[in-house]
Each structure stands twice: as structure tokens, then as C-alpha cells.
Amino acid sequence: MKELKFWLVVAAVVLTATSLLVSHFLVRDLKREEQGRMELWAEAMRQFSEADDETDLSLVMHVIEGNNTIPVIVLDQEGNVADFRNIDDTTNIASRMLASGDSIRISPYQLLVYEESTLLRRLTLYPYWALGLVMIFAVVAIVALMASKRAEQNKVWVGLSKETAHQLGTPISSLMAWVEVLKETYPEDTLIPELDKDVKRLERIAERFSKIGSLPEPVPESMNALLDRVIEYMDKRTSQKVAIRGHYPSHDVVVSMNASLFEWVIENLCKNAVDAMEGGSGRIDLWLLEEDGTVAVEVVDTGKGIKKKNLKAVFRPGFTTKKRGWGLGLSLAKRIVEEYHHGRIFVKESEPGKGTTFRVELRH
């Protein structure tokens, strides 16, 4: 992919350079030709002004009348327009043409001034039009290639997710059956209910993977209850050195969403926050906010923070600063929030050594 983009850029540069070079020589040759024609036209005007009644002016008039493209003005010794060709309005144009420096002295009393023909001016601008077209072609080609590559990657991830869900289905069903057997055999055992919770969680995880690539229908759900479930789950599986707290409005905040997928997004942000503590003590605060028709969840941690150079790359597939992991968590979270819930997820702020705030926004 990178090699193809490189060669596209090289091809665009070569085409542009060739076009500029050819146009430069063509414009230069045409300019010289027009200059020669103007010198011939000036000589014809000189002979015309010096001719007597016996002089044959047929060739002279042919030369004078033959100029149908180059704008030309003949000025008298006071600077007034004595004659002109290929100009509709001479108002203020004589001084402009005189300032351009393209002039030929016909006689002590007459001065010929001229400027480039319309054809020559168009040819002068042509390379820049060509450059713009080549750049547009290159940009369109690169965007199309990137979109094609991204679509191909999406198909791979969707297929992988659905196959993972399918493969998890059989062992999860078996585990659920064994948990029921254990409940009947050891009804007083306090660990079996916790085991049952973990098996059910595996079932939810498989359900999440099975929904990747499809558009699950959102339904009204309590965001307060969802965050409570995340906190309860993370609290039991996180070191006691890390405190996880929720901060909600006094009323229930109801949002249309796919609770299973959105819960995974918040869990993923919390797990990243725990990893950012690097085994030390810290704090994670989940803030639920309502602002102008928007419901926002902010995950604030006191971890190691994110370097400024990495802020734009954290949601890119494969990006990770951990020694373990594939760097897909935040990429999938972004897809769930933006494509499935039409919301936003971004790093609100981060400072190395002090912590990070991720913000997720959904429409109320």
C-alpha cells in the first residue's frame, strides 16, 4: 500500500514536471514568434507612414491586416491612441501595455505597444491547470486505495469477530450446563454464583463479537445502571490500590443505545485506565453529564498519561504502548461509538505523569 502510494506520487510529480517543461518551451517559442510578428508589423506601419502615391502597399496592408490575435496600440508623440487592433476598449489599457515594456519605436512620432495574445496567455496558465488536475487525480486515487484497504480490513475484522463468537458458543453452553450441575450438587457453595456470573459474562462477550459488522437496534437504557455494572465488574477484578467511583445526576439518565456494546466501550476505557496505573495506586472516576441534548461519559484516571505525539494515534488499529495486546480496543470502541451510536469518543485531555480523560458523547 505504501509502495503504491509512493509510485502514484512519483508519477504525479513526473507528469507535472514534464507538463511544466513542455509548456515552458512552447510558451517561450510562441512569445518569440509574436515578438517577431510585432517587429514585422511595426516595419509595415513604418513603410505605410512613409509611403507616397507611387508606393505599392499591397504587401504592407497584407501584413497590417494579418494581425488578428495580438492586441496592439499605436501611440502618437503626446501618448494618445492613434490606432489599435484586437482591442475592444482602449480606456486605461494603453498605460498598462506601456508599463509592461513590450513596445517598438515606429518613428520619432509613433510608438507601438502590444501584449501577449489570448492564446499565449492561456498556454501560460495551462501548466497550473494541469498541475491542479494531476494533484486532484493523485488525491482521489490515494483516497480510493485507502478506502478499499479499509473496507478489506473491516471485512477481515468482522469475519474474525463472528467466527470468534461462533467458536465460543459451544464451550460457553457446556460451562453453563456444568454450573447448573454444580449448583445442584453444592447448593451452599458461595463461589459457584460468582462462577455463574463469569460464565454469563462470557456469553455477553460472545454476543458482542457476534454483533460486530451489523447494526444492532438501539433501545432506551439507563446509563446510570450501565455504569454501575461496569464499576461492579471492574472493582472485583482490579487491585484494591485502584479506586473506581461513579458520579451521576440525581435522576436516571436514559439513552437509546445497545447496552451490551456500549458497556464494553466503558469497560475497555476503564481497563486501559487500570493499565495506565502500571500496578500502582490510583483512581478512576466515571462522570455522567448532560449538556445541551448530549449525554457524556468521562473516564478520568490518574495514570501515566499519554504523550502529546501519540494523542492522534490512540484510536488507530494496531497502536499500543503496552508490551502485550494487539492495539484494537480503542479502535473497536471508536467504531462502536461512531458507527453504531452516531456519537463521539476522543481524548479530552492528557498530561504525562498526571492522567488522562476520555470523553464519550451520545445524543440524548
Buried (B, 14 or more C-beta within 10 A) or exposed (E): EEEEBEEBEEBBEEBBEEBBEEBEEBBEEBBEEBBEBBEBBBBBBBBBEEEEEEEEEEEBEEBBEEBEBBBBBBBEEEEEBBEBBBBEEEEEBBEEBBEEEBBBEBEEEBBBBBBBBEEBEEBBEBBEEBBEEBEEBBEEBBEEBEEEEEEEEBEEBBEEBBEBBEEBBEEBEEBBEEBEEBBEEEEEEEEBEEBBBEBBEBBBBBBBBBBBBEEBEBEEBBBBBBBBBBBEBBBEEBEEEBEBEBEBEEEEBBBEBBBBBBBBBBBBBBBBBBBBBEEEEBBBBBBBBBEEEEBBBBBBBBBBBBEEEBBEBBBEBEBBBEEEEEBBBBBBBBBBBEEBBEBBBBBEBBEEEEBBBBBBBBEE
